[in-house]
Amino acid sequence: MMRPHVPDAVTNPDLRPTTPTTEPTTETMTQPASPSRSRPIVLGVTGASGLIYAVRAVKYLLEADEAIELVASRSAAMVWNAENQITMPTEPAKQAEFWRSQAGVPTAGRLRCHPAGDVGANIASGSFRTRGMIVMPCSMSTVGKLANGLSSDLLERAADVQLKEGRSLVVVPRETPFSLVHLRNLTALAEAGARIVPAIPAWYHQPQTIEDLVDFVVARVFDQLDLDCIPLKRWKENEV
Ligand SMILES: Cc1cc2nc3c(=O)[nH]c(=O)nc-3n(C[C@H](O)[C@H](O)[C@H](O)COP(=O)(O)O)c2cc1C
């Protein structure tokens, strides 16, 4: 497959190829063979409440110089409107700028956004290696689809790929109360190997702001992927 033309690669970090070596001929060749540290994290954002969880994840991953492949569901745009009265751009480069601006990280790391309808994107294939996927916040609609193996858009397909490849899939459900249907679907996902990390903050770390509460959840999500990019006050961490 031909690589896209990248005229702004020098100024736009999101358009930089992952390997500045010879021209690759396939999409998989654009990924470094090693180390796995340089493989991207896939971030799926659905139309559940709590987009701030995704924004904080983007912030910390980019600040840690990680690479993110982001796909937002169509409903996520509606929630952006409802929660923040903001219109999320659909065009991938503009959307990447939008997420960077929301996260307050204009240049660090690498962020590539994909349209939800693009089931031919890199992350739709198991041959594109990743370090796993986070779906945050995750709606009950997406939980149901993932639990039943549907791949009706890129977000669902990318999550399905993580499961079939035996990679990490971290699902952050946001709903209350849960119906029996939700609970059964979450159980099915856990049985298939996904980690279920509900958006339930704790108070023992004495949060002072909404961001403190959100960051607690994001840090616990990152723990599932062994990502250590949030300074979290951990329980009895400094006890001798
Ligand atoms: C403002 C707003 C908030 C919503 N919050 C939730 C939520 O917290 N959890 C949930 O499961 N669905 C929520 N929904 C409903 C989902 O957006 C809806 O079920 C949608 O079809 C999910 O599609 P998706 O999973 O492809 O994003 C919300 C919808 C709106 C408009």
PDBQT file of the ligand as one rigid body, heavy atoms in Angstrom, charges set to zero:
ROOT
HETATM    1  C1  LIG A 301     -25.197  13.731  26.144  1.00  0.00    +0.000 C 
HETATM    2  C2  LIG A 301     -25.252  12.248  26.030  1.00  0.00    +0.000 A 
HETATM    3  C3  LIG A 301     -24.724  11.473  27.033  1.00  0.00    +0.000 A 
HETATM    4  C4  LIG A 301     -24.772  10.088  26.962  1.00  0.00    +0.000 A 
HETATM    5  N1  LIG A 301     -24.213   9.364  27.965  1.00  0.00    +0.000 NA
HETATM    6  C5  LIG A 301     -24.210   8.019  27.903  1.00  0.00    +0.000 A 
HETATM    7  C6  LIG A 301     -23.561   7.246  28.907  1.00  0.00    +0.000 A 
HETATM    8  O1  LIG A 301     -22.985   7.778  29.855  1.00  0.00    +0.000 OA
HETATM    9  N2  LIG A 301     -23.544   5.909  28.769  1.00  0.00    +0.000 N 
HETATM   10  C7  LIG A 301     -24.131   5.274  27.703  1.00  0.00    +0.000 A 
HETATM   11  O2  LIG A 301     -24.069   4.054  27.643  1.00  0.00    +0.000 OA
HETATM   12  N3  LIG A 301     -24.766   5.994  26.726  1.00  0.00    +0.000 NA
HETATM   13  C8  LIG A 301     -24.800   7.342  26.791  1.00  0.00    +0.000 A 
HETATM   14  N4  LIG A 301     -25.416   8.076  25.800  1.00  0.00    +0.000 N 
HETATM   15  C9  LIG A 301     -26.091   7.363  24.699  1.00  0.00    +0.000 C 
HETATM   16  C10 LIG A 301     -25.114   6.937  23.610  1.00  0.00    +0.000 C 
HETATM   17  O3  LIG A 301     -24.497   8.075  23.042  1.00  0.00    +0.000 OA
HETATM   18  C11 LIG A 301     -25.888   6.165  22.529  1.00  0.00    +0.000 C 
HETATM   19  O4  LIG A 301     -26.325   4.933  23.042  1.00  0.00    +0.000 OA
HETATM   20  C12 LIG A 301     -25.067   5.951  21.281  1.00  0.00    +0.000 C 
HETATM   21  O5  LIG A 301     -25.813   5.186  20.363  1.00  0.00    +0.000 OA
HETATM   22  C13 LIG A 301     -23.774   5.247  21.586  1.00  0.00    +0.000 C 
HETATM   23  O6  LIG A 301     -23.113   5.012  20.380  1.00  0.00    +0.000 OA
HETATM   24  P1  LIG A 301     -21.561   4.635  20.367  1.00  0.00    +0.000 P 
HETATM   25  O7  LIG A 301     -21.364   3.572  21.368  1.00  0.00    +0.000 OA
HETATM   26  O8  LIG A 301     -21.305   4.167  18.972  1.00  0.00    +0.000 OA
HETATM   27  O9  LIG A 301     -20.807   5.878  20.661  1.00  0.00    +0.000 OA
HETATM   28  C14 LIG A 301     -25.376   9.461  25.847  1.00  0.00    +0.000 A 
HETATM   29  C15 LIG A 301     -25.904  10.249  24.825  1.00  0.00    +0.000 A 
HETATM   30  C16 LIG A 301     -25.848  11.623  24.915  1.00  0.00    +0.000 A 
HETATM   31  C17 LIG A 301     -26.406  12.455  23.786  1.00  0.00    +0.000 C 
ENDROOT
TORSDOF 0
